[in-house]
Amino acid sequence: IWYAHVSGGGSQMVPVRMDFDTEFGRVHGYLAELRGRGVDMQFMD
């Protein structure tokens, strides 16, 4: 799991990318949007 500071000035880390190996293969997940605490960000369409 990859974490990053995505909101300005905050000390909170948010997971932005996840990679997992499963019995069916590798799975990749990415943060698409973040909402709350005055933040409204969209990273993917």
C-alpha positions in Angstrom: 0.0 0.0 0.0 1.4 3.4 -1.0 0.5 6.4 1.1 0.8 10.2 0.4 -0.1 13.6 1.8 -2.8 14.7 -0.6 -4.4 17.5 1.4 -2.5 20.7 2.0 -0.9 21.3 5.4 -2.4 18.2 7.0 -0.4 15.4 8.7 -2.8 12.7 7.6 -1.6 10.1 5.2 -4.1 8.7 2.6 -3.6 5.4 0.7 -3.3 6.3 -3.0 -2.2 3.0 -4.5 -2.6 -0.6 -3.6 -1.0 -3.7 -5.2 -2.0 -7.2 -4.2 -1.1 -10.7 -5.4 -4.1 -13.1 -5.3 -4.7 -16.6 -6.5 -6.2 -15.1 -9.7 -3.3 -12.7 -10.4 -2.1 -9.3 -9.4 -4.6 -6.6 -8.5 -3.8 -2.8 -8.8 -6.0 -0.2 -7.2 -5.6 3.6 -7.3 -7.3 6.5 -5.4 -9.9 8.0 -7.8 -11.3 10.8 -5.7 -11.0 12.3 -2.2 -13.8 14.3 -0.5 -14.2 15.7 3.0 -12.6 18.3 5.4 -12.8 21.0 2.8 -11.2 18.8 0.1 -12.8 17.9 -3.2 -10.3 16.3 -5.5 -10.8 14.0 -8.5 -7.7 12.2 -9.8 -9.2 9.9 -12.5 -12.2 10.1 -14.9 
